[in-house]
Amino acid sequence: MGGSGIMLFLGKSTHNLDEKNRLCLPTRFTTLLSKTVYVSRGFEGCLEIRSEKEFNEYANNLLKFSNSSKTVRQVQRVFLGSSINVDIDSAKRILLPTELIELVGIKKEVVVSGVGNLIEVWNKSQYEEYIANSEKTYDDAADTLVSKNIVGGANE
C-alpha cells in the first residue's frame, strides 16, 4: 500500500490466458489483494479489476446519484451489470468470464496494467494501439490536468 494507506498498482506486463480463460496475476498485484476481486467492464476497451474495498467504494459512489437521470441509470446498469466477483486461486489466477472477454475483444495474449487503485486487462494489440495514440497527446493531457489543479506541476 502507498504511504497514505491507498493500494497502488503500478507497472504493466504481458500474460496469456489459459484454455479456461484464467489469467495469472502478477505477484506485485496479488500481494495487495485479498482472495476475492471484482472484474468489471472498463473504458476504452479494457476490463478493470478492483479489490473488494475499492469496488464497494466505487459502486457506492455511483449509487449516490439519483437514478432518475437516464445517464446515471445507463452507467449503473452497464457497470454494475457487467461486474462479477471472482476468487484468486492458489496459483494467483482469476477466471475471466467469457461474456466480458468477448465484450472487450480480449484474445489469448493480454496486457495487465496497474493504474493506481485498479488493474486493467487489455487485448495486447488494442493496448499497444491505445498507448501509441495516447503518447501523441500525453503532454497536452498532463498540461490540462495541471491547469485545472487536478495534479500538481513539476515545480510544486
N, C-alpha and C positions, 0 to 999 in steps of 0.2 A: 504494500500500500504506500501511497505517497505520504509526505510529511504531514498532510492535513487529514489523514485517515481515508482518503479517497483512493479507490482502486485505480491504478494507472496501467493500462495495457498499451504497450509500445512495440514497434517493430513489425516486420512482416516476414512471412516465409511461405514457400510453396509446398503443397501436400497433394496427395492423391486420395480420392475417395476409394474405399474398397468396394467389392461387388455387392455389399449390403447397404451401401450409401453411408458408411461410417467414416467419420473424419477424426483423425488423431490430432488432438490439440497440442500445441507446443507447451512444454513443461513450464516455461516462464509465465504462461497464462493459467495453467491448471493449478499452480501453487497459490494463486489469488482467488480461486473459485471453490465453492463448496460442491457437493455431489450433484446438485441439481442446477441447471442453467435454463434460460429461456431463449428460444430461437424464434425470430420474427422476420417478416419481410422488411427490408431496409429501403434505402433510397438509391437512385441511380443504378439499380440492377444488382444489389447485393443482399445477403442475409445478415442479420445482426444477432449477436449472441450477447446476452446480458446475465449478470449474476441475479440471483433471486431478489436481493435487496434493490439493485439498480432497476430491475424490471418493475418491481412493485412501485417504486418511486415514480418512474416514468409513466406507468399506467395510471396511477393515482392522480398525477398532474394532468394527464389527458382527460380523465373523468371529471375534473373540477369544472370543465367548461360545460355550458348548457347544451344539451342535445337538441334544443330547439333550432340550432343552427345546422343547416344542411352540410356545411363544410366540416363542422365538428363531428357530426354523425358519420360522414364519409371516412374521416381519418380514424375514428374509433372503430368502425366496422372493419376497415381494411387492416389496421394494425393489430387490434385485439383478436380479430377473427383469424388472422394468419399465425398468431403466436401459439407456441406449444412449449411445455416444459419437458426437458429430457435429462436423463442422468448421464454423468460421466462414468464410464466403466473403469475397471481396474487397469486397462491398457491406455487410459486417458483418451478414449474415443467417445464421440457422441453420434447418435443416429440422426441424420438429417432426413426429414420427411420428404418423400418423393414429390408431393404437391409443391412444396417450397422450392425444391431443386429445379423442377420444371418451370415454375413461375419466373425465376430469375435466370434461367438458362445455364445453370451450372452443369459442367461436364465432369469428367474424371479428375482433371488437374485444376486445383483451386489455389487461390492466394488467401491466406489468413492474415489479417492485418489488425494490429492493435490501434484503436482510435480513442485513446483516453479511457473513458468509462465504459466502453463496449468493444466488442470484437466484430470485425466484418469478415464475411466469407464471400469471395468473388470467383466467378469463372475467370481463369487466368488470363485469357485473351481480352476479355472485357475490362479487367482491371488494368492491364497494360495500356489499352486504348484510352481509358478514363484518365490515367495518370499522365500519359503523353499530352492529352488535350488540356489537362489542368495545369501542367507545367507552363504552358503558354501564358496563362493569366494569373499565376500564383502571386507574383509581386503586387499586381493591382488588387487582388483579393485581400492580401495582407494589409495593404495601404488603406483599403476601405474599412477593415476591422479596427485599425488604429485610429482612423479619423472619427469613427463612431464610439471610441473609447471602449470597445469590446475587448481588445487586447492592448497591452502597453507597447509603447515604442521601444526601440533598441537602446535609447539613451535614458530611459527611466530607471 
